Amino acid sequence: MSKETLTRFVDEQFHVDLHFPAFLHYCQQANIAVTVLSDGFDFYIDRIFEKFKIDVPYRANTLRIVDCSLQAQFPYHSADCGDCGNCKLSFAQQVKQKGTKIIYIGDGHSDKCVSAFADVVFAKGILAEHCVKKGIPHYTFETFADVLAVCKDGLFAEITR
């Protein structure tokens, strides 16, 4: 696959929740650090962030195109588990060691481990099903407008006490 073909695919198939930029802006105004954790690849995250003018740190797997072949690397893989390419739980543990509270927003399989560890969880899709099954308290959401509404309703003030 050529870089051009993959770029075109990303441009046509990937999008950002329309309310995500407003959520990021609100977090910035409230001095709340945001990091995107993805079990996806940096290639398309870079492209999406550039396209939608998003400037936030992220941690993801790497994808390179070499001689029209895709080469994936998993620098944040956990040898202890092996279920995900990017161990989000290990990142969350590092953050918590610094005394920081974690508001976690997720929707997939790679979000399950960290959901029981976070202080607050927003979940949809597979993660919401997991939280219900395991009895993990969470807010359900459809879009970042839902997340933003809860944050504006006092969540940030409550969690930073």
N, CA, C and O atoms as a DFTB+ gen file, in Angstrom:
644 C
 N C O
     1  1       0.842      -1.169       0.000
     2  2       0.000       0.000       0.000
     3  2       0.889       1.234       0.000
     4  3       1.854       1.308       0.761
     5  1       0.578       2.165      -0.819
     6  2       1.350       3.402      -0.873
     7  2       0.876       4.358       0.223
     8  3      -0.236       4.239       0.738
     9  1       1.736       5.293       0.560
    10  2       1.378       6.305       1.547
    11  2       0.174       7.112       1.060
    12  3      -0.710       7.452       1.846
    13  1       0.145       7.408      -0.213
    14  2      -0.959       8.185      -0.782
    15  2      -2.285       7.435      -0.644
    16  3      -3.302       8.029      -0.288
    17  1      -2.271       6.131      -0.925
    18  2      -3.491       5.320      -0.829
    19  2      -3.990       5.275       0.615
    20  3      -5.185       5.430       0.868
    21  1      -3.075       5.063       1.557
    22  2      -3.466       5.004       2.960
    23  2      -3.963       6.368       3.437
    24  3      -4.941       6.447       4.181
    25  1      -3.307       7.421       3.019
    26  2      -3.733       8.777       3.387
    27  2      -5.130       9.057       2.861
    28  3      -5.964       9.601       3.585
    29  1      -5.392       8.701       1.636
    30  2      -6.716       8.897       1.039
    31  2      -7.773       8.107       1.821
    32  3      -8.861       8.616       2.091
    33  1      -7.445       6.867       2.180
    34  2      -8.363       6.043       2.957
    35  2      -8.688       6.718       4.295
    36  3      -9.852       6.791       4.690
    37  1      -7.670       7.203       4.979
    38  2      -7.874       7.879       6.262
    39  2      -8.745       9.115       6.069
    40  3      -9.688       9.335       6.830
    41  1      -8.439       9.912       5.069
    42  2      -9.210      11.133       4.813
    43  2     -10.678      10.832       4.541
    44  3     -11.554      11.598       4.942
    45  1     -10.948       9.733       3.869
    46  2     -12.329       9.387       3.504
    47  2     -13.084       8.657       4.606
    48  3     -14.303       8.799       4.709
    49  1     -12.393       7.885       5.427
    50  2     -13.075       6.989       6.362
    51  2     -13.024       7.400       7.836
    52  3     -13.844       6.930       8.625
    53  1     -12.099       8.252       8.221
    54  2     -11.927       8.582       9.629
    55  2     -12.443       9.983       9.911
    56  3     -12.313      10.884       9.083
    57  1     -13.020      10.155      11.072
    58  2     -13.528      11.462      11.473
    59  2     -13.324      11.653      12.968
    60  3     -12.912      10.735      13.678
    61  1     -13.616      12.844      13.426
    62  2     -13.527      13.190      14.839
    63  2     -14.919      13.582      15.297
    64  3     -15.647      14.257      14.571
    65  1     -15.287      13.167      16.483
    66  2     -16.549      13.598      17.085
    67  2     -16.603      15.126      16.991
    68  3     -15.659      15.806      17.394
    69  1     -17.672      15.649      16.474
    70  2     -17.795      17.099      16.259
    71  2     -17.635      17.909      17.542
    72  3     -17.274      19.085      17.490
    73  1     -17.898      17.295      18.687
    74  2     -17.839      18.001      19.964
    75  2     -16.492      17.832      20.673
    76  3     -16.271      18.416      21.734
    77  1     -15.600      17.041      20.093
    78  2     -14.298      16.820      20.722
    79  2     -13.482      18.116      20.842
    80  3     -12.902      18.351      21.902
    81  1     -13.410      18.957      19.818
    82  2     -12.655      20.214      19.978
    83  2     -13.205      21.097      21.107
    84  3     -12.426      21.713      21.835
    85  1     -14.516      21.167      21.262
    86  2     -15.095      21.962      22.355
    87  2     -14.735      21.357      23.712
    88  3     -14.463      22.085      24.666
    89  1     -14.735      20.036      23.794
    90  2     -14.324      19.362      25.023
    91  2     -12.865      19.698      25.346
    92  3     -12.541      20.025      26.488
    93  1     -11.991      19.619      24.349
    94  2     -10.576      19.947      24.560
    95  2     -10.409      21.390      25.019
    96  3      -9.623      21.673      25.924
    97  1     -11.146      22.294      24.399
    98  2     -11.066      23.712      24.773
    99  2     -11.497      23.902      26.225
   100  3     -10.857      24.632      26.980
   101  1     -12.576      23.246      26.603
   102  2     -13.059      23.358      27.977
   103  2     -12.018      22.817      28.965
   104  3     -11.774      23.425      30.007
   105  1     -11.418      21.699      28.640
   106  2     -10.367      21.124      29.495
   107  2      -9.190      22.078      29.623
   108  3      -8.647      22.261      30.712
   109  1      -8.801      22.677      28.520
   110  2      -7.687      23.618      28.544
   111  2      -8.011      24.803      29.451
   112  3      -7.172      25.234      30.242
   113  1      -9.231      25.326      29.333
   114  2      -9.638      26.455      30.168
   115  2      -9.667      26.084      31.655
   116  3      -9.398      26.919      32.518
   117  1      -9.997      24.821      31.938
   118  2     -10.072      24.344      33.326
   119  2      -8.733      23.797      33.823
   120  3      -8.641      23.303      34.946
   121  1      -7.704      23.884      32.993
   122  2      -6.372      23.386      33.324
   123  2      -6.378      21.878      33.620
   124  3      -5.713      21.406      34.542
   125  1      -7.142      21.147      32.820
   126  2      -7.228      19.691      32.921
   127  2      -6.425      19.106      31.760
   128  3      -6.736      19.363      30.597
   129  1      -5.402      18.329      32.072
   130  2      -4.557      17.722      31.030
   131  2      -5.318      16.600      30.335
   132  3      -6.012      15.813      30.978
   133  1      -5.178      16.538      29.020
   134  2      -5.810      15.498      28.217
   135  2      -4.732      14.767      27.428
   136  3      -3.863      15.392      26.819
   137  1      -4.793      13.460      27.445
   138  2      -3.936      12.627      26.614
   139  2      -4.823      11.610      25.924
   140  3      -5.633      10.950      26.575
   141  1      -4.680      11.477      24.629
   142  2      -5.418      10.467      23.878
   143  2      -4.611       9.176      23.922
   144  3      -3.433       9.156      23.564
   145  1      -5.252       8.106      24.362
   146  2      -4.644       6.778      24.353
   147  2      -5.361       5.972      23.292
   148  3      -6.585       5.849      23.322
   149  1      -4.615       5.426      22.364
   150  2      -5.237       4.686      21.274
   151  2      -4.533       3.361      21.056
   152  3      -3.306       3.276      21.109
   153  1      -5.324       2.333      20.811
   154  2      -4.747       1.060      20.404
   155  2      -4.638       1.021      18.878
   156  3      -4.348      -0.015      18.281
   157  1      -4.880       2.178      18.273
   158  2      -4.708       2.338      16.839
   159  2      -3.290       2.777      16.506
   160  3      -2.353       2.519      17.262
   161  1      -3.146       3.442      15.370
   162  2      -1.812       3.766      14.857
   163  2      -1.582       5.256      14.693
   164  3      -2.488       6.018      14.355
   165  1      -0.339       5.647      14.945
   166  2       0.056       7.042      14.837
   167  2      -0.146       7.616      13.445
   168  3      -0.412       8.809      13.299
   169  1      -0.021       6.780      12.418
   170  2      -0.138       7.278      11.047
   171  2      -1.466       8.003      10.844
   172  3      -1.497       9.131      10.353
   173  1      -2.549       7.353      11.223
   174  2      -3.836       8.009      10.983
   175  2      -4.198       9.011      12.075
   176  3      -4.954       9.946      11.814
   177  1      -3.685       8.842      13.276
   178  2      -3.941       9.843      14.312
   179  2      -3.278      11.165      13.926
   180  3      -3.894      12.225      14.042
   181  1      -2.037      11.108      13.469
   182  2      -1.375      12.328      12.995
   183  2      -2.191      13.006      11.904
   184  3      -2.391      14.221      11.925
   185  1      -2.658      12.212      10.957
   186  2      -3.421      12.750       9.830
   187  2      -4.740      13.371      10.298
   188  3      -5.100      14.466       9.865
   189  1      -5.450      12.681      11.172
   190  2      -6.735      13.182      11.683
   191  2      -6.518      14.453      12.496
   192  3      -7.244      15.433      12.326
   193  1      -5.520      14.439      13.378
   194  2      -5.262      15.625      14.200
   195  2      -4.879      16.813      13.329
   196  3      -5.289      17.942      13.599
   197  1      -4.102      16.565      12.293
   198  2      -3.736      17.651      11.385
   199  2      -4.972      18.172      10.648
   200  3      -5.192      19.380      10.562
   201  1      -5.754      17.269      10.131
   202  2      -6.948      17.633       9.358
   203  2      -7.948      18.436      10.189
   204  3      -8.539      19.396       9.693
   205  1      -8.136      18.047      11.443
   206  2      -9.123      18.697      12.293
   207  2      -8.501      19.696      13.271
   208  3      -9.167      20.180      14.187
   209  1      -7.218      19.998      13.066
   210  2      -6.501      21.000      13.861
   211  2      -6.593      20.720      15.367
   212  3      -6.944      21.595      16.160
   213  1      -6.271      19.491      15.731
   214  2      -6.275      19.074      17.129
   215  2      -4.835      18.990      17.607
   216  3      -3.988      18.359      16.974
   217  1      -4.576      19.637      18.732
   218  2      -3.230      19.643      19.294
   219  2      -3.303      19.109      20.723
   220  3      -3.527      19.860      21.672
   221  1      -3.111      17.809      20.853
   222  2      -3.155      17.165      22.153
   223  2      -2.179      15.986      22.116
   224  3      -2.065      15.317      21.089
   225  1      -1.486      15.728      23.203
   226  2      -0.568      14.580      23.192
   227  2      -1.334      13.270      23.061
   228  3      -2.485      13.153      23.482
   229  1      -0.672      12.305      22.476
   230  2      -1.293      10.987      22.375
   231  2      -0.237       9.906      22.495
   232  3       0.964      10.150      22.373
   233  1      -0.732       8.702      22.740
   234  2       0.125       7.527      22.837
   235  2      -0.565       6.418      22.055
   236  3      -1.705       6.056      22.346
   237  1       0.140       5.881      21.053
   238  2      -0.453       4.888      20.155
   239  2       0.623       3.968      19.603
   240  3       1.816       4.168      19.832
   241  1       0.186       2.982      18.890
   242  2       1.100       2.092      18.170
   243  2       1.647       2.842      16.957
   244  3       1.077       3.849      16.537
   245  1       2.746       2.354      16.398
   246  2       3.338       3.027      15.245
   247  2       3.101       2.217      13.967
   248  3       3.082       0.986      13.981
   249  1       2.924       2.933      12.888
   250  2       2.723       2.309      11.582
   251  2       3.574       3.052      10.563
   252  3       3.464       4.269      10.408
   253  1       4.413       2.311       9.881
   254  2       5.274       2.877       8.843
   255  2       5.007       2.155       7.532
   256  3       4.644       0.979       7.508
   257  1       5.195       2.884       6.454
   258  2       5.076       2.298       5.124
   259  2       6.481       2.211       4.555
   260  3       7.153       3.225       4.363
   261  1       6.914       0.990       4.291
   262  2       8.248       0.744       3.753
   263  2       8.089      -0.120       2.506
   264  3       7.616      -1.254       2.576
   265  1       8.492       0.435       1.367
   266  2       8.367      -0.280       0.089
   267  2       6.947      -0.807      -0.124
   268  3       6.754      -1.962      -0.505
   269  1       5.974       0.041       0.122
   270  2       4.552      -0.281      -0.043
   271  2       4.065      -1.416       0.869
   272  3       3.054      -2.057       0.581
   273  1       4.776      -1.654       1.951
   274  2       4.347      -2.623       2.964
   275  2       4.117      -1.891       4.275
   276  3       4.851      -0.964       4.619
   277  1       3.105      -2.309       4.994
   278  2       2.812      -1.715       6.287
   279  2       3.608      -2.446       7.364
   280  3       3.606      -3.676       7.427
   281  1       4.292      -1.670       8.214
   282  2       5.057      -2.248       9.313
   283  2       4.567      -1.636      10.616
   284  3       4.703      -0.435      10.851
   285  1       3.995      -2.488      11.455
   286  2       3.456      -2.034      12.732
   287  2       4.421      -2.348      13.863
   288  3       5.094      -3.379      13.866
   289  1       4.470      -1.437      14.819
   290  2       5.254      -1.652      16.030
   291  2       4.390      -1.268      17.222
   292  3       3.516      -0.406      17.122
   293  1       4.646      -1.914      18.343
   294  2       3.813      -1.739      19.523
   295  2       4.692      -1.366      20.721
   296  3       4.955      -2.201      21.586
   297  1       5.143      -0.109      20.766
   298  2       6.093       0.307      21.802
   299  2       5.508       0.341      23.214
   300  3       6.264       0.379      24.185
   301  1       4.185       0.329      23.350
   302  2       3.559       0.409      24.673
   303  2       2.837      -0.888      25.037
   304  3       1.938      -0.893      25.878
   305  1       3.233      -1.964      24.408
   306  2       2.668      -3.283      24.658
   307  2       3.072      -3.757      26.055
   308  3       4.181      -3.475      26.509
   309  1       2.195      -4.462      26.723
   310  2       2.520      -5.025      28.031
   311  2       2.756      -6.519      27.905
   312  3       1.881      -7.254      27.448
   313  1       3.915      -6.963      28.301
   314  2       4.222      -8.391      28.283
   315  2       3.415      -9.144      29.339
   316  3       3.251     -10.360      29.239
   317  1       2.911      -8.433      30.348
   318  2       2.136      -9.065      31.414
   319  2       0.766      -9.541      30.941
   320  3       0.224     -10.509      31.476
   321  1       0.211      -8.870      29.947
   322  2      -1.148      -9.174      29.523
   323  2      -1.191      -9.658      28.070
   324  3      -1.562     -10.799      27.795
   325  1      -0.817      -8.796      27.171
   326  2      -0.791      -9.161      25.765
   327  2      -2.104      -9.009      25.024
   328  3      -2.186      -9.361      23.847
   329  1      -3.146      -8.490      25.688
   330  2      -4.436      -8.346      25.016
   331  2      -4.487      -7.156      24.062
   332  3      -5.251      -7.172      23.096
   333  1      -3.691      -6.135      24.320
   334  2      -3.745      -4.911      23.521
   335  2      -2.346      -4.531      23.047
   336  3      -1.345      -4.898      23.662
   337  1      -2.297      -3.805      21.965
   338  2      -1.023      -3.319      21.465
   339  2      -0.487      -2.176      22.306
   340  3       0.725      -2.016      22.448
   341  1      -1.392      -1.378      22.866
   342  2      -1.041      -0.228      23.683
   343  2      -1.692      -0.425      25.044
   344  3      -2.913      -0.335      25.167
   345  1      -0.899      -0.689      26.053
   346  2      -1.428      -0.925      27.399
   347  2      -1.807       0.411      28.037
   348  3      -0.955       1.144      28.540
   349  1      -3.082       0.703      28.003
   350  2      -3.578       1.956      28.562
   351  2      -3.519       1.948      30.088
   352  3      -3.355       2.993      30.717
   353  1      -3.652       0.766      30.673
   354  2      -3.579       0.652      32.128
   355  2      -2.210       1.076      32.638
   356  3      -2.125       1.761      33.658
   357  1      -1.149       0.693      31.964
   358  2       0.191       1.067      32.447
   359  2       0.374       2.581      32.396
   360  3       1.013       3.151      33.281
   361  1      -0.174       3.238      31.378
   362  2      -0.104       4.702      31.317
   363  2      -0.892       5.300      32.483
   364  3      -0.411       6.215      33.151
   365  1      -2.094       4.789      32.728
   366  2      -2.932       5.297      33.816
   367  2      -2.242       5.107      35.172
   368  3      -2.324       5.981      36.035
   369  1      -1.576       3.994      35.357
   370  2      -0.855       3.755      36.607
   371  2       0.265       4.775      36.799
   372  3       0.490       5.250      37.913
   373  1       0.961       5.110      35.725
   374  2       2.023       6.126      35.805
   375  2       1.444       7.483      36.199
   376  3       2.031       8.209      37.001
   377  1       0.296       7.815      35.630
   378  2      -0.352       9.098      35.928
   379  2      -0.808       9.126      37.382
   380  3      -0.605      10.122      38.077
   381  1      -1.419       8.048      37.843
   382  2      -1.915       7.987      39.225
   383  2      -0.786       8.051      40.247
   384  3      -0.972       8.587      41.339
   385  1       0.377       7.512      39.904
   386  2       1.516       7.560      40.832
   387  2       1.912       8.998      41.146
   388  3       2.515       9.278      42.182
   389  1       1.566       9.895      40.246
   390  2       1.875      11.318      40.450
   391  2       0.793      12.008      41.280
   392  3       0.887      13.205      41.550
   393  1      -0.236      11.255      41.684
   394  2      -1.310      11.820      42.489
   395  2      -2.434      12.435      41.677
   396  3      -3.296      13.119      42.229
   397  1      -2.433      12.204      40.393
   398  2      -3.434      12.782      39.503
   399  2      -4.658      11.881      39.421
   400  3      -4.537      10.659      39.346
   401  1      -5.823      12.489      39.435
   402  2      -7.072      11.744      39.252
   403  2      -7.273      11.495      37.759
   404  3      -6.799      12.262      36.921
   405  1      -7.975      10.426      37.443
   406  2      -8.163      10.047      36.038
   407  2      -9.636      10.037      35.675
   408  3     -10.439       9.318      36.271
   409  1      -9.970      10.844      34.692
   410  2     -11.280      10.784      34.040
   411  2     -11.027      10.059      32.739
   412  3     -10.269      10.536      31.894
   413  1     -11.650       8.916      32.571
   414  2     -11.364       8.067      31.417
   415  2     -12.579       7.991      30.506
   416  3     -13.702       7.783      30.965
   417  1     -12.344       8.161      29.217
   418  2     -13.419       8.151      28.224
   419  2     -13.068       7.091      27.192
   420  3     -12.012       7.160      26.563
   421  1     -13.949       6.108      27.013
   422  2     -13.611       5.042      26.081
   423  2     -14.817       4.324      25.519
   424  3     -15.958       4.534      25.930
   425  1     -14.507       3.446      24.537
   426  2     -15.590       2.726      23.880
   427  2     -15.234       1.317      23.416
   428  3     -16.060       0.658      22.785
   429  1     -14.041       0.846      23.710
   430  2     -13.645      -0.419      23.104
   431  2     -12.996      -1.413      24.050
   432  3     -12.881      -1.188      25.254
   433  1     -12.580      -2.512      23.459
   434  2     -11.938      -3.603      24.178
   435  2     -10.687      -3.134      24.917
   436  3     -10.466      -3.525      26.064
   437  1      -9.879      -2.314      24.286
   438  2      -8.618      -1.882      24.897
   439  2      -8.822      -0.907      26.059
   440  3      -7.854      -0.490      26.694
   441  1     -10.067      -0.544      26.336
   442  2     -10.371       0.365      27.445
   443  2     -10.832      -0.373      28.700
   444  3     -10.988       0.239      29.757
   445  1     -11.047      -1.669      28.591
   446  2     -11.633      -2.425      29.706
   447  2     -10.766      -2.403      30.960
   448  3     -11.265      -2.113      32.047
   449  1      -9.482      -2.705      30.827
   450  2      -8.606      -2.816      32.006
   451  2      -8.562      -1.523      32.812
   452  3      -8.634      -1.545      34.041
   453  1      -8.445      -0.424      32.129
   454  2      -8.283       0.852      32.830
   455  2      -9.599       1.340      33.436
   456  3      -9.580       2.184      34.332
   457  1     -10.730       0.833      32.974
   458  2     -12.018       1.317      33.478
   459  2     -12.189       1.062      34.977
   460  3     -12.804       1.880      35.662
   461  1     -11.671      -0.031      35.498
   462  2     -11.781      -0.325      36.927
   463  2     -10.769       0.482      37.746
   464  3     -10.869       0.533      38.972
   465  1      -9.823       1.097      37.096
   466  2      -8.738       1.818      37.748
   467  2      -8.987       3.329      37.801
   468  3      -8.493       4.013      38.698
   469  1      -9.748       3.839      36.844
   470  2      -9.983       5.280      36.734
   471  2     -10.892       5.781      37.860
   472  3     -11.650       5.015      38.454
   473  1     -10.799       7.069      38.136
   474  2     -11.643       7.680      39.153
   475  2     -13.051       7.932      38.625
   476  3     -14.031       7.799      39.357
   477  1     -13.141       8.295      37.353
   478  2     -14.424       8.532      36.682
   479  2     -14.332       7.913      35.296
   480  3     -13.312       8.041      34.619
   481  1     -15.395       7.243      34.878
   482  2     -15.410       6.598      33.565
   483  2     -16.614       7.079      32.760
   484  3     -17.742       7.112      33.252
   485  1     -16.345       7.448      31.518
   486  2     -17.379       7.683      30.520
   487  2     -17.259       6.536      29.531
   488  3     -16.173       6.270      29.016
   489  1     -18.368       5.854      29.262
   490  2     -18.280       4.658      28.429
   491  2     -19.428       4.591      27.432
   492  3     -20.546       5.035      27.691
   493  1     -19.096       4.014      26.277
   494  2     -20.119       3.651      25.300
   495  2     -19.653       2.365      24.626
   496  3     -18.516       1.929      24.807
   497  1     -20.541       1.772      23.853
   498  2     -20.193       0.577      23.100
   499  2     -19.742      -0.569      23.986
   500  3     -20.328      -0.837      25.035
   501  1     -18.696      -1.235      23.545
   502  2     -18.157      -2.406      24.247
   503  2     -17.758      -2.058      25.678
   504  3     -17.960      -2.864      26.586
   505  1     -17.201      -0.884      25.889
   506  2     -16.789      -0.513      27.239
   507  2     -18.004      -0.342      28.148
   508  3     -17.960      -0.768      29.301
   509  1     -19.072       0.261      27.670
   510  2     -20.276       0.415      28.489
   511  2     -20.832      -0.956      28.881
   512  3     -21.232      -1.162      30.027
   513  1     -20.858      -1.881      27.941
   514  2     -21.322      -3.244      28.240
   515  2     -20.445      -3.878      29.318
   516  3     -20.952      -4.516      30.241
   517  1     -19.140      -3.702      29.200
   518  2     -18.193      -4.239      30.176
   519  2     -18.445      -3.637      31.558
   520  3     -18.480      -4.362      32.552
   521  1     -18.619      -2.323      31.627
   522  2     -18.843      -1.650      32.909
   523  2     -20.117      -2.150      33.579
   524  3     -20.133      -2.370      34.790
   525  1     -21.175      -2.330      32.811
   526  2     -22.428      -2.852      33.363
   527  2     -22.207      -4.264      33.904
   528  3     -22.605      -4.581      35.024
   529  1     -21.575      -5.095      33.099
   530  2     -21.334      -6.494      33.476
   531  2     -20.485      -6.607      34.746
   532  3     -20.736      -7.467      35.590
   533  1     -19.480      -5.737      34.877
   534  2     -18.556      -5.790      36.014
   535  2     -18.968      -4.884      37.177
   536  3     -18.295      -4.858      38.208
   537  1     -20.057      -4.148      37.020
   538  2     -20.513      -3.263      38.088
   539  2     -19.628      -2.045      38.290
   540  3     -19.527      -1.527      39.402
   541  1     -18.993      -1.588      37.232
   542  2     -18.120      -0.419      37.308
   543  2     -18.963       0.838      37.099
   544  3     -19.595       0.990      36.053
   545  1     -18.978       1.740      38.084
   546  2     -19.754       2.974      37.914
   547  2     -19.240       3.756      36.708
   548  3     -18.033       3.866      36.495
   549  1     -20.166       4.293      35.928
   550  2     -19.770       5.041      34.729
   551  2     -20.907       5.929      34.246
   552  3     -22.074       5.727      34.581
   553  1     -20.534       6.897      33.464
   554  2     -21.495       7.715      32.728
   555  2     -21.547       7.160      31.315
   556  3     -20.504       6.912      30.710
   557  1     -22.730       6.965      30.788
   558  2     -22.808       6.573      29.385
   559  2     -22.810       7.849      28.546
   560  3     -23.264       8.906      28.985
   561  1     -22.294       7.718      27.335
   562  2     -22.276       8.865      26.432
   563  2     -22.413       8.393      24.999
   564  3     -22.089       7.253      24.667
   565  1     -22.890       9.273      24.171
   566  2     -22.959       9.023      22.725
   567  2     -21.937       9.871      21.993
   568  3     -21.254       9.394      21.087
   569  1     -21.834      11.148      22.394
   570  2     -20.880      12.071      21.781
   571  2     -20.165      12.844      22.893
   572  3     -20.537      12.759      24.064
   573  1     -19.155      13.581      22.513
   574  2     -18.448      14.395      23.493
   575  2     -19.310      15.540      24.022
   576  3     -18.943      16.168      25.015
   577  1     -20.435      15.825      23.391
   578  2     -21.369      16.803      23.952
   579  2     -21.895      16.288      25.286
   580  3     -22.069      17.063      26.227
   581  1     -22.149      14.982      25.371
   582  2     -22.613      14.376      26.626
   583  2     -21.539      14.470      27.706
   584  3     -21.836      14.797      28.855
   585  1     -20.305      14.185      27.339
   586  2     -19.186      14.257      28.283
   587  2     -19.006      15.696      28.753
   588  3     -18.850      15.955      29.946
   589  1     -19.030      16.609      27.821
   590  2     -18.843      18.026      28.139
   591  2     -19.935      18.527      29.091
   592  3     -19.650      19.297      30.007
   593  1     -21.165      18.099      28.882
   594  2     -22.266      18.525      29.745
   595  2     -22.027      18.096      31.194
   596  3     -22.261      18.879      32.115
   597  1     -21.566      16.872      31.403
   598  2     -21.283      16.396      32.763
   599  2     -20.116      17.172      33.366
   600  3     -20.144      17.533      34.542
   601  1     -19.104      17.423      32.564
   602  2     -17.945      18.182      33.062
   603  2     -18.361      19.592      33.456
   604  3     -17.937      20.096      34.496
   605  1     -19.179      20.226      32.643
   606  2     -19.638      21.584      32.934
   607  2     -20.590      21.615      34.126
   608  3     -20.767      22.652      34.766
   609  1     -21.194      20.479      34.414
   610  2     -22.137      20.397      35.527
   611  2     -21.434      20.193      36.865
   612  3     -22.089      19.922      37.871
   613  1     -20.111      20.319      36.888
   614  2     -19.386      20.296      38.141
   615  2     -18.432      19.130      38.349
   616  3     -17.817      19.027      39.411
   617  1     -18.291      18.245      37.360
   618  2     -17.409      17.105      37.542
   619  2     -15.971      17.514      37.805
   620  3     -15.321      16.950      38.685
   621  1     -15.460      18.492      37.051
   622  2     -14.066      18.904      37.229
   623  2     -13.844      19.456      38.634
   624  3     -12.848      19.132      39.281
   625  1     -14.757      20.276      39.098
   626  2     -14.621      20.844      40.445
   627  2     -14.666      19.732      41.488
   628  3     -13.910      19.754      42.459
   629  1     -15.546      18.771      41.288
   630  2     -15.696      17.663      42.231
   631  2     -14.447      16.779      42.272
   632  3     -14.001      16.387      43.350
   633  1     -13.891      16.471      41.120
   634  2     -12.760      15.553      41.074
   635  2     -11.442      16.192      41.484
   636  3     -10.516      15.485      41.883
   637  1     -11.335      17.510      41.395
   638  2     -10.076      18.171      41.753
   639  2     -10.053      18.604      43.207
   640  3      -9.093      19.237      43.648
   641  1     -11.096      18.275      43.961
   642  2     -11.097      18.613      45.402
   643  2     -10.114      17.786      46.152
   644  3      -9.982      17.935      47.367
